[in-house]
Amino acid sequence: MTAMWKHLGIFSAVCAIGLVTPLAAGAAGVPDKPTFAKDIAPIFQEKCEACHRTDSIAPMPLTSYEEARPWARSIKARVADRQMPPWHLDKTVGIQEFKNDRSLSDDQIATIVKWIDQGAIKGDPKDLPPAKVWLDGQGWNYAKIFGQTEPDLIVRSTPFTQKAGANDTWWKPVVETGLTEPRWVRALEIRPATVKGRKITHHAVERLIQEETDPLAVNPTDPNGNNIGGTFMEWAVGKQGEIMRPNSGKLMLPGAKIGFDVHYSATNEDVTDNVELGIYFYPKGQEPKFRQVLHSMSATNSAEVDIPPNTLKATQGFFVLRENARVESYQPHMHLRGKAMSLEAILPTGQVVMLSYVDHFNFNWHNSYVYADDAAPLLPRGTIIKTTAWHDNTAANKSNPDPNVWVGHGDRTVDEMAHAWVNVTYLKDEYYKVELDARKAKITANTQQQQQ
């Protein structure tokens, strides 16, 4: 191994974990006598209302004192146990800085618990923050960011009716995009087309079917040699979309098609819906330097999962980076027996670095953990990404429908899977060095500031 590789490998490990910080108390601390108006409402607005509002996916809204007060005991139990808001990472290892961190700080948890223990006082209405404005109905969450009212291109799956009482269904239509020229994508957003559709759509995978020439983005084929497309985006409950880092994007080619793979769950009424894929392009003529690819990194080194009855089982899979890379996000995917999943980097030096560890996976929430700009792992060509999954097929797993059966790989919720969706931006040597130097400078500056 060359000295250059050793340097890059060791320094990449420093960059990957260098900005990890221990849990710290919030700046505001814990008030002596918290009230809903002054102390709790701002927390709920920041961390809860995205789901807990009228016509959203949560069972009850928490946008006012009158809505929240009857649920005080339940709120305390879920918050104190860190079940809500859903954020399933182990906070003691790996990277802890994310763009979309919706977890509560220790101080926020203590404030909510104290508020409820002291009687859940409303407080002075004058202390209430201005009501948070949410999009009416469906809306497009990213359009405003780009000064638009909707995405540049919307690709819709063909409608499907999920009948009342029917088993889970997987709907897999292929839809033309109509593109006649190459376009670079800067953001993606997926939504069920209707509010009722949100109640039956568990997740939706969108594959970009096109003839690739870039070996880093080559599409897989089925047993008959047909192009099944590379993963464009995956949407699940708890996820909204993806915004590419500036100067990076995904490339769509002329004639591209979208292959939908939508999982519709059981319902007590007939619901007809389709999934809408919103695509935001870079302006014509503006081409980002870096291409981003969403990889499915298996935790079994194959597509198979085989779990005996009444057993805890761990499996591992490996993915080799054929180019320097920045890991943008990490999203574990398992089903009801899923217990935990880790993502580690085995550097060309042999050094092993823990990137992220989800220690209490919950099938009801498929979080995508989007690393902060200064914390996203920078990894050299030749790094091996090791994904480890743990499944719990015992009675101790409260989500387990039957611990006395063998469980194999499959699409059904009662079957299992073990892979991670990992967004990777590939960097040529010159740009990789620029990123490393910039990261090194920030780490040095932070270290000096802490020592003062």
Residue pairs with C-beta under 8 A, 6 or more apart in sequence:
1 348
1 349
5 348
5 349
5 380
5 382
6 348
6 349
8 348
8 380
8 432
8 436
9 347
9 348
9 349
9 351
9 380
9 383
10 347
10 349
10 351
11 436
11 440
12 345
12 347
12 377
12 378
12 379
12 380
12 383
12 436
13 345
13 347
13 349
13 351
13 353
14 443
15 377
15 378
15 436
15 439
15 440
15 443
16 95
16 345
16 353
16 355
16 377
16 378
16 379
17 94
17 95
17 353
17 354
18 439
18 443
19 95
19 97
19 372
19 374
19 375
19 442
19 443
19 446
20 94
20 95
20 96
20 97
20 375
21 96
21 97
23 91
23 96
23 105
23 106
24 105
25 105
25 106
25 107
26 105
26 106
26 107
26 108
28 107
29 107
30 107
30 110
30 111
30 114
31 38
31 39
31 111
31 114
33 118
33 121
34 40
34 111
34 112
34 114
34 115
34 118
34 121
35 115
35 121
35 122
35 123
35 124
35 127
36 65
36 68
36 69
36 115
36 120
36 121
36 122
36 123
37 65
37 122
37 123
37 124
37 125
37 126
37 127
37 128
38 123
38 124
38 127
38 128
39 111
39 115
39 123
40 68
40 111
40 112
40 115
41 65
41 128
41 129
42 129
43 104
43 108
43 111
43 112
44 52
44 62
44 63
44 68
45 129
45 132
47 85
47 102
47 103
47 104
47 108
48 62
48 84
48 85
49 61
49 62
49 63
49 132
49 134
50 56
50 102
51 57
51 58
52 58
52 60
52 61
52 62
52 63
53 61
53 62
53 63
53 134
54 61
54 63
55 137
55 195
57 198
57 199
57 237
60 67
60 71
61 67
62 68
62 71
62 75
63 131
63 132
65 122
68 75
69 120
69 122
72 116
72 120
73 116
75 84
75 112
75 116
76 112
76 113
76 116
76 117
77 83
78 84
79 104
79 109
79 112
79 113
80 109
80 113
82 103
82 104
82 109
85 102
85 103
85 104
86 102
86 238
86 362
86 364
86 365
86 367
87 101
87 102
87 103
87 367
88 358
88 359
88 360
88 361
88 362
88 365
88 367
89 96
89 103
89 356
89 357
89 358
89 359
89 369
90 357
90 358
90 359
91 103
93 354
93 357
94 342
94 354
94 355
94 356
94 357
95 355
95 356
95 371
95 375
95 377
96 375
97 371
97 372
97 374
97 375
98 369
98 370
98 371
98 372
98 375
99 370
99 371
99 372
99 373
100 368
100 369
100 370
104 112
115 121
135 141
137 195
138 191
138 193
138 194
138 195
140 149
140 150
140 151
140 189
140 191
140 278
141 189
141 240
141 241
142 151
142 187
142 189
142 241
142 243
142 278
142 280
143 149
143 150
143 151
143 278
143 280
145 187
145 243
146 186
146 187
146 280
148 280
150 278
151 187
151 189
151 278
151 279
151 280
152 279
152 280
152 281
153 177
153 178
153 179
153 278
153 279
153 281
154 276
154 277
154 278
154 279
155 175
155 177
155 258
155 276
155 277
155 279
156 175
156 193
156 274
156 275
156 276
156 277
157 171
157 173
157 175
157 204
157 260
157 262
157 274
157 275
157 276
157 277
158 171
158 173
158 175
158 274
159 272
159 273
159 274
160 169
160 171
160 262
160 264
160 272
160 273
160 274
161 270
161 271
161 272
162 169
162 200
162 264
162 265
162 266
162 267
162 270
162 271
162 272
162 273
163 270
164 267
164 268
164 269
164 270
165 266
165 267
165 268
166 266
166 267
167 266
168 202
168 263
168 264
168 265
168 266
168 412
168 413
169 263
169 264
170 261
170 262
170 263
170 264
170 411
171 260
171 261
171 262
171 264
172 259
172 260
172 261
172 262
173 259
173 260
174 209
174 257
174 258
174 259
174 260
175 257
175 258
175 260
176 257
177 252
177 256
177 257
177 258
179 252
179 253
179 254
179 255
179 256
180 254
180 255
181 254
182 251
182 252
182 253
182 254
183 251
183 252
183 281
183 282
183 284
184 249
184 250
184 251
184 252
184 281
184 282
184 286
184 287
184 288
185 244
185 249
185 250
185 251
185 252
185 279
185 280
185 281
185 282
186 243
186 244
186 249
186 280
186 281
186 282
186 288
187 241
187 242
187 243
187 244
187 279
187 280
188 232
188 233
188 241
188 242
188 250
188 277
188 278
188 279
188 280
189 240
189 241
189 242
189 277
189 278
189 280
190 204
190 206
190 233
190 235
190 241
190 275
190 276
190 277
190 278
191 198
191 235
191 275
191 276
191 278
192 198
192 200
192 201
192 273
192 274
192 275
192 276
193 273
193 274
193 275
193 276
194 271
194 273
196 271
196 273
197 271
197 273
197 274
197 275
199 267
199 271
200 264
200 265
200 266
200 267
200 271
200 273
201 262
201 263
201 264
201 265
201 273
201 275
202 236
202 237
202 263
202 264
202 265
202 413
203 234
203 235
203 236
203 237
203 262
203 263
203 366
204 234
204 235
204 236
204 260
204 261
204 262
204 263
204 275
205 231
205 233
205 234
205 235
205 260
205 261
205 262
206 231
206 232
206 233
206 234
206 235
206 258
206 259
206 260
206 261
206 275
206 277
207 228
207 229
207 230
207 231
207 232
207 258
207 259
207 260
207 261
208 219
208 229
208 230
208 231
208 232
208 250
208 252
208 256
208 257
208 258
209 219
209 227
209 228
209 229
209 256
209 257
209 258
209 259
210 219
210 227
210 229
210 252
210 253
210 255
210 256
210 257
211 227
211 253
211 255
212 218
212 219
212 230
212 253
214 251
214 291
215 322
216 291
216 293
216 322
216 323
216 426
217 230
217 251
217 291
217 293
218 230
219 227
219 228
219 229
219 230
220 228
220 229
220 230
221 227
221 228
222 228
228 259
229 257
229 258
229 259
230 293
230 294
231 294
231 295
231 296
231 421
232 250
232 258
232 277
232 294
233 241
233 242
233 277
233 294
234 294
234 331
234 333
234 421
235 241
235 275
236 366
237 364
237 365
237 366
238 365
238 366
238 367
238 368
239 331
239 366
239 367
239 368
241 278
242 329
242 368
242 423
244 250
244 288
244 292
245 292
245 326
245 328
245 373
245 425
246 288
247 288
247 289
247 290
248 288
248 289
248 290
248 291
248 292
248 425
249 282
249 288
249 290
249 291
249 292
250 291
250 292
250 293
250 294
251 291
252 279
258 277
260 275
262 275
263 411
264 273
265 413
282 288
289 431
290 425
290 426
290 427
290 431
291 425
291 426
292 328
292 423
292 424
292 425
292 426
293 423
293 424
293 426
294 421
294 422
294 423
294 424
295 319
295 421
295 422
295 423
295 424
296 419
296 420
296 421
296 422
297 317
297 319
297 343
297 385
297 387
297 419
297 420
297 421
297 422
298 317
298 319
298 387
298 418
298 419
299 315
299 316
299 317
299 341
299 387
299 388
299 389
299 418
299 419
299 420
300 315
300 316
300 317
300 389
300 418
300 419
301 315
301 316
301 317
301 318
302 317
303 409
304 408
304 409
305 315
305 391
305 407
305 408
305 409
305 415
305 416
305 417
305 418
306 406
306 407
306 408
306 409
307 313
307 337
307 391
307 393
307 406
307 407
307 408
307 416
308 393
308 406
309 393
309 403
309 404
309 405
309 406
310 393
310 394
310 395
310 403
310 404
311 393
311 394
312 339
312 390
312 391
312 392
312 393
312 394
313 390
313 391
313 393
314 388
314 389
314 390
314 391
315 388
315 389
315 391
315 418
316 386
316 387
316 388
316 389
317 386
317 387
317 418
317 419
318 384
318 385
318 386
318 387
319 384
319 385
319 387
319 422
320 382
320 383
320 384
320 385
321 379
321 380
321 381
321 382
321 383
321 384
321 385
321 424
322 381
323 381
323 426
323 427
323 428
324 378
324 379
324 380
324 381
324 426
324 427
324 428
324 429
324 432
325 378
325 379
325 381
325 383
325 424
325 425
325 426
325 427
326 376
326 377
326 378
326 379
326 424
326 425
326 427
326 435
327 355
327 371
327 376
327 377
327 379
327 385
327 422
327 423
327 424
328 370
328 371
328 376
328 423
328 424
328 425
329 368
329 369
329 370
329 371
329 421
329 422
329 423
330 343
330 355
330 356
330 368
330 369
330 371
330 420
330 421
330 422
331 366
331 367
331 368
331 369
331 420
331 421
331 422
332 338
332 341
332 358
332 361
332 366
332 389
332 420
333 366
333 417
333 418
333 419
333 420
333 421
334 341
334 361
334 363
334 389
334 391
334 416
334 417
334 418
335 363
335 413
335 414
335 415
335 416
335 417
336 363
336 397
336 399
336 400
336 401
336 413
336 414
336 416
337 391
337 392
337 393
337 397
337 399
337 400
337 407
337 416
338 361
338 363
338 389
338 390
338 391
338 392
338 416
338 418
339 360
339 361
339 390
339 391
339 392
339 397
340 357
340 358
340 359
340 360
340 361
340 389
340 390
341 357
341 358
341 361
341 387
341 388
341 389
341 390
341 418
341 420
342 354
342 356
342 357
342 358
342 386
342 387
342 388
343 354
343 355
343 356
343 357
343 385
343 386
343 387
343 420
343 422
344 352
344 353
344 354
344 355
344 385
344 386
344 387
344 388
345 352
345 353
345 355
345 377
345 379
345 383
345 384
345 385
345 386
346 352
346 383
346 384
346 385
346 386
347 353
347 379
347 380
347 383
348 380
348 381
348 382
348 383
352 386
353 377
355 377
356 369
358 367
363 399
363 413
368 421
371 377
374 439
374 442
378 432
378 435
378 436
378 439
379 385
380 432
385 422
387 418
387 419
387 420
389 418
391 407
391 416
391 418
392 400
393 400
393 403
393 407
394 400
394 403
395 403
397 403
401 414
402 414
407 414
407 415
407 416
408 415
408 416
409 415
409 416
409 417
410 416
410 417
427 435
